[in-house]
Amino acid sequence: MRDRMARGARVAWVLLATGACGTEAVGPDPALEPFVGTWDAVVFNVTADAPPNPVANLLTLGRFWISVEPSGQYTATLEWLGGFAEIGQLTVQNSTTLVLDSNTGPPAPSTYLFAMTDSLVLDGATEFDFNLHGTDEPGQAHMELVRRP
């Protein structure tokens, strides 16, 4: 179950390219500036691709937030079953797409939109065990995040 939640958290950043290796320094990326900070999810839904398209509201399981550093390194946390943290790298591909590359799975592209300066919407493909039967199924994640002051 924890693995399924990890995939859900990865979506959030549904939700980032590879972290620094060896002794290389990771510096600030100007394209990442609008994403820097800690973001709290106010909406985190995953909708199954297959009919009848059930929707899972992951915030009923616990809070979700993501912290992004100027280098693009991020930590995404879902408070569920004692908490789960995912570490990875956020890369901005263009004016509408970012990629979350975590330490737990393949890179996850997402579309993004800044509804306001401190309000971010992310949408992207993911997998989730909608029936809680031990098998993840394809779905779409939708997250609305607000930057902490």
C-alpha positions as CSV (number, residue, x, y, z in Angstrom):
1,M,0.0,0.0,0.0
2,R,2.9,2.3,0.8
3,D,4.3,1.7,-2.7
4,R,0.9,2.8,-4.2
5,M,1.0,6.0,-2.1
6,A,4.5,6.6,-3.3
7,R,3.3,6.6,-6.9
8,G,0.5,8.9,-5.9
9,A,2.9,11.3,-4.3
10,R,5.2,11.1,-7.3
11,V,2.4,12.3,-9.4
12,A,2.0,15.4,-7.4
13,W,5.4,16.1,-8.6
14,V,2.0,14.2,-9.9
15,L,3.9,16.0,-9.2
16,L,10.8,16.1,-10.9
17,A,15.7,15.0,-13.6
18,T,18.3,13.2,-11.7
19,G,19.9,14.5,-8.5
20,A,23.5,15.6,-8.1
21,C,26.1,12.8,-8.3
22,G,29.5,12.6,-6.8
23,T,31.0,16.0,-5.9
24,E,29.3,18.1,-8.6
25,A,27.6,21.2,-7.2
26,V,23.9,21.7,-8.0
27,G,23.2,25.4,-8.5
28,P,20.0,27.4,-8.9
29,D,18.1,27.2,-12.2
30,P,16.3,30.4,-13.1
31,A,13.4,28.4,-14.7
32,L,12.7,26.9,-11.3
33,E,12.4,30.2,-9.4
34,P,8.6,30.3,-9.6
35,F,8.4,26.7,-8.0
36,V,10.8,27.3,-5.1
37,G,9.2,27.0,-1.7
38,T,6.8,24.7,0.2
39,W,3.5,24.0,-1.4
40,D,0.5,22.5,0.4
41,A,-2.1,20.5,-1.5
42,V,-5.7,21.8,-1.2
43,V,-6.9,19.3,-3.8
44,F,-5.2,16.0,-4.7
45,N,-7.5,13.7,-6.7
46,V,-6.6,10.7,-8.9
47,T,-9.1,9.6,-11.5
48,A,-9.0,6.1,-13.1
49,D,-8.6,6.0,-16.9
50,A,-11.0,3.0,-17.1
51,P,-14.8,3.4,-16.8
52,P,-16.6,3.9,-14.5
53,N,-13.6,6.3,-13.8
54,P,-13.6,6.3,-10.0
55,V,-12.0,9.2,-8.2
56,A,-9.7,8.9,-5.2
57,N,-9.3,12.0,-3.0
58,L,-5.9,11.4,-1.5
59,L,-6.3,14.2,1.0
60,T,-8.8,12.0,2.9
61,L,-5.7,9.9,3.7
62,G,-3.7,12.8,5.0
63,R,-1.9,16.0,4.2
64,F,0.4,16.4,1.2
65,W,3.1,19.0,0.6
66,I,6.1,19.4,-1.5
67,S,9.2,21.5,-0.9
68,V,11.3,22.7,-3.9
69,E,14.8,24.0,-3.5
70,P,16.4,26.5,-6.0
71,S,18.5,23.6,-7.4
72,G,15.2,21.8,-8.3
73,Q,15.7,19.1,-5.6
74,Y,12.4,18.4,-4.0
75,T,10.9,16.5,-1.1
76,A,7.3,15.4,-1.4
77,T,5.5,14.2,1.7
78,L,2.2,12.4,2.1
79,E,1.1,12.1,5.8
80,W,-0.3,8.6,5.6
81,L,0.5,5.5,7.7
82,G,3.1,7.5,9.5
83,G,4.3,9.5,6.6
84,F,6.0,9.0,3.3
85,A,8.7,11.2,1.8
86,E,9.9,11.1,-1.7
87,I,13.1,12.9,-2.9
88,G,13.8,13.8,-6.4
89,Q,14.6,16.5,-9.0
90,L,12.2,18.9,-10.7
91,T,13.0,20.0,-14.2
92,V,11.0,22.6,-16.2
93,Q,10.7,21.4,-19.8
94,N,8.8,24.4,-21.2
95,S,6.1,27.0,-20.3
96,T,3.5,24.3,-19.6
97,T,5.4,21.0,-18.7
98,L,7.6,20.0,-15.9
99,V,9.1,16.6,-15.0
100,L,9.4,15.1,-11.6
101,D,12.2,12.5,-11.4
102,S,12.0,10.7,-8.1
103,N,14.2,8.2,-6.4
104,T,11.4,5.6,-6.5
105,G,10.2,5.4,-10.1
106,P,10.3,6.6,-13.6
107,P,10.3,10.3,-14.5
108,A,6.7,11.8,-14.3
109,P,5.8,14.6,-16.7
110,S,3.0,17.0,-15.6
111,T,1.4,20.0,-17.0
112,Y,1.4,23.0,-14.8
113,L,-0.4,26.3,-14.5
114,F,0.1,29.2,-12.0
115,A,-3.5,30.2,-11.3
116,M,-1.9,33.0,-9.3
117,T,1.6,33.7,-8.0
118,D,1.2,31.4,-5.0
119,S,-1.3,29.0,-6.5
120,L,-0.1,26.0,-8.7
121,V,-2.2,23.4,-10.6
122,L,-0.5,20.1,-11.7
123,D,-2.0,17.4,-13.9
124,G,-0.4,14.2,-15.1
125,A,-0.6,10.5,-15.6
126,T,-0.1,8.1,-12.6
127,E,-1.1,4.8,-11.3
128,F,-3.2,4.0,-8.2
129,D,-4.9,1.0,-6.7
130,F,-8.5,2.3,-7.0
131,N,-10.0,-1.0,-5.8
132,L,-7.4,-1.6,-3.1
133,H,-6.9,-5.1,-4.5
134,G,-3.1,-4.9,-4.8
135,T,-2.9,-3.9,-8.5
136,D,-2.2,-0.4,-9.6
137,E,-4.3,0.9,-12.5
138,P,-3.6,3.9,-14.9
139,G,-5.1,7.2,-13.9
140,Q,-4.8,10.9,-14.0
141,A,-3.7,13.1,-11.0
142,H,-5.0,16.6,-10.4
143,M,-3.4,18.7,-7.7
144,E,-4.0,22.2,-6.6
145,L,-1.3,23.6,-4.4
146,V,-0.8,26.8,-2.4
147,R,2.6,28.2,-1.4
148,R,3.2,28.6,2.3
149,P,4.0,32.1,3.3
